């Protein structure tokens, strides 16, 4: 696989459900930062994705995480452990 420039899937063999959270994330990213925007070059698209990932992890509150960002929830979890 490496000689072809490919990476192995993150999911376990015969467990397609493992990929669900990532598929959900990419759906949110496309809905919130891709559809309706026009990117004129690859670098601007890469920068938009990078900025969105930083926002998603550190600024986007999520109800399923007790109205915290993913990083706040992670820190809260570590303190409780």
Phi and psi restraints in degrees (value plus and minus 20) as a CYANA .aco file:
   2 UNK   PHI     -80.3   -40.3
   2 UNK   PSI     -57.4   -17.4
   3 UNK   PHI     -86.2   -46.2
   3 UNK   PSI     -41.2    -1.2
   4 UNK   PHI    -113.6   -73.6
   4 UNK   PSI     -20.7    19.3
   5 UNK   PHI      56.1    96.1
   5 UNK   PSI       3.9    43.9
   6 UNK   PHI    -127.0   -87.0
   6 UNK   PSI     135.6   175.6
   7 UNK   PHI    -135.3   -95.3
   7 UNK   PSI     128.3   168.3
   8 UNK   PHI     -89.7   -49.7
   8 UNK   PSI     126.8   166.8
   9 UNK   PHI     -80.7   -40.7
   9 UNK   PSI     132.1   172.1
  10 UNK   PHI    -100.8   -60.8
  10 UNK   PSI     -34.5     5.5
  11 UNK   PHI    -105.9   -65.9
  11 UNK   PSI     137.6   177.6
  12 UNK   PHI     -95.7   -55.7
  12 UNK   PSI     136.4   176.4
  13 UNK   PHI     -81.2   -41.2
  13 UNK   PSI     111.6   151.6
  14 UNK   PHI      46.1    86.1
  14 UNK   PSI       1.6    41.6
  15 UNK   PHI    -149.1  -109.1
  15 UNK   PSI      48.9    88.9
  16 UNK   PHI     -81.6   -41.6
  16 UNK   PSI     -41.0    -1.0
  17 UNK   PHI     -85.5   -45.5
  17 UNK   PSI     -42.0    -2.0
  18 UNK   PHI     -77.2   -37.2
  18 UNK   PSI     -50.2   -10.2
  19 UNK   PHI    -103.6   -63.6
  19 UNK   PSI     -27.0    13.0
  20 UNK   PHI     -74.6   -34.6
  20 UNK   PSI     -69.7   -29.7
  21 UNK   PHI     -79.6   -39.6
  21 UNK   PSI     -59.7   -19.7
  22 UNK   PHI     -88.9   -48.9
  22 UNK   PSI     -59.4   -19.4
  23 UNK   PHI     -81.3   -41.3
  23 UNK   PSI     -60.1   -20.1
  24 UNK   PHI     -83.0   -43.0
  24 UNK   PSI     -63.5   -23.5
  25 UNK   PHI     -80.0   -40.0
  25 UNK   PSI     -68.2   -28.2
  26 UNK   PHI     -83.5   -43.5
  26 UNK   PSI     -53.6   -13.6
  27 UNK   PHI     -83.9   -43.9
  27 UNK   PSI     -62.5   -22.5
  28 UNK   PHI     -84.8   -44.8
  28 UNK   PSI     -66.4   -26.4
  29 UNK   PHI     -77.6   -37.6
  29 UNK   PSI     -67.0   -27.0
  30 UNK   PHI     -83.3   -43.3
  30 UNK   PSI     -62.1   -22.1
  31 UNK   PHI     -85.5   -45.5
  31 UNK   PSI     -61.4   -21.4
  32 UNK   PHI    -110.0   -70.0
  32 UNK   PSI     -45.1    -5.1
  33 UNK   PHI    -155.9  -115.9
  33 UNK   PSI     -12.3    27.7
  34 UNK   PHI    -142.8  -102.8
  34 UNK   PSI     -77.2   -37.2
  35 UNK   PHI     -82.8   -42.8
  35 UNK   PSI     112.7   152.7
  36 UNK   PHI      70.5   110.5
  36 UNK   PSI     -28.2    11.8
  37 UNK   PHI    -125.7   -85.7
  37 UNK   PSI     132.1   172.1
  38 UNK   PHI    -138.7   -98.7
  38 UNK   PSI      99.5   139.5
  39 UNK   PHI    -124.3   -84.3
  39 UNK   PSI     106.1   146.1
  40 UNK   PHI    -111.9   -71.9
  40 UNK   PSI     -35.5     4.5
  41 UNK   PHI    -173.7  -133.7
  41 UNK   PSI     144.3   184.3
  42 UNK   PHI     -80.2   -40.2
  42 UNK   PSI     -61.1   -21.1
  43 UNK   PHI     -82.3   -42.3
  43 UNK   PSI     -59.3   -19.3
  44 UNK   PHI     -87.0   -47.0
  44 UNK   PSI     -57.6   -17.6
  45 UNK   PHI     -85.9   -45.9
  45 UNK   PSI     -65.0   -25.0
  46 UNK   PHI     -81.1   -41.1
  46 UNK   PSI     -63.2   -23.2
  47 UNK   PHI     -84.3   -44.3
  47 UNK   PSI     -60.4   -20.4
  48 UNK   PHI     -83.1   -43.1
  48 UNK   PSI     -62.0   -22.0
  49 UNK   PHI     -85.7   -45.7
  49 UNK   PSI     -64.8   -24.8
  50 UNK   PHI     -80.7   -40.7
  50 UNK   PSI     -65.4   -25.4
  51 UNK   PHI     -82.7   -42.7
  51 UNK   PSI     -60.2   -20.2
  52 UNK   PHI     -86.7   -46.7
  52 UNK   PSI     -60.2   -20.2
  53 UNK   PHI     -81.5   -41.5
  53 UNK   PSI     -61.9   -21.9
  54 UNK   PHI     -82.6   -42.6
  54 UNK   PSI     -63.3   -23.3
  55 UNK   PHI     -83.5   -43.5
  55 UNK   PSI     -66.0   -26.0
  56 UNK   PHI     -78.6   -38.6
  56 UNK   PSI     -63.5   -23.5
  57 UNK   PHI     -96.8   -56.8
  57 UNK   PSI     -51.5   -11.5
  58 UNK   PHI    -138.3   -98.3
  58 UNK   PSI     -30.0    10.0
  59 UNK   PHI    -152.7  -112.7
  59 UNK   PSI     -38.3     1.7
  60 UNK   PHI    -112.2   -72.2
  60 UNK   PSI      89.7   129.7
  61 UNK   PHI     -91.7   -51.7
  61 UNK   PSI     122.2   162.2
  62 UNK   PHI    -150.4  -110.4
  62 UNK   PSI     106.8   146.8
  63 UNK   PHI     -78.6   -38.6
  63 UNK   PSI     -60.7   -20.7
  64 UNK   PHI     -87.9   -47.9
  64 UNK   PSI     -30.7     9.3
  65 UNK   PHI    -130.5   -90.5
  65 UNK   PSI      15.2    55.2
  66 UNK   PHI      37.5    77.5
  66 UNK   PSI      21.5    61.5
  67 UNK   PHI      34.5    74.5
  67 UNK   PSI      28.4    68.4
  68 UNK   PHI    -147.1  -107.1
  68 UNK   PSI     143.3   183.3
  69 UNK   PHI     -97.1   -57.1
  69 UNK   PSI     141.9   181.9
  70 UNK   PHI     -75.2   -35.2
  70 UNK   PSI     -59.4   -19.4
  71 UNK   PHI     -90.7   -50.7
  71 UNK   PSI     -58.1   -18.1
  72 UNK   PHI     -83.1   -43.1
  72 UNK   PSI     -63.1   -23.1
  73 UNK   PHI     -83.1   -43.1
  73 UNK   PSI     -62.9   -22.9
  74 UNK   PHI     -80.2   -40.2
  74 UNK   PSI     -67.3   -27.3
  75 UNK   PHI     -82.8   -42.8
  75 UNK   PSI     -61.5   -21.5
  76 UNK   PHI     -81.2   -41.2
  76 UNK   PSI     -62.5   -22.5
  77 UNK   PHI     -82.7   -42.7
  77 UNK   PSI     -64.7   -24.7
  78 UNK   PHI     -84.6   -44.6
  78 UNK   PSI     -57.9   -17.9
  79 UNK   PHI     -87.0   -47.0
  79 UNK   PSI     -53.3   -13.3
  80 UNK   PHI     -97.2   -57.2
  80 UNK   PSI     -42.6    -2.6
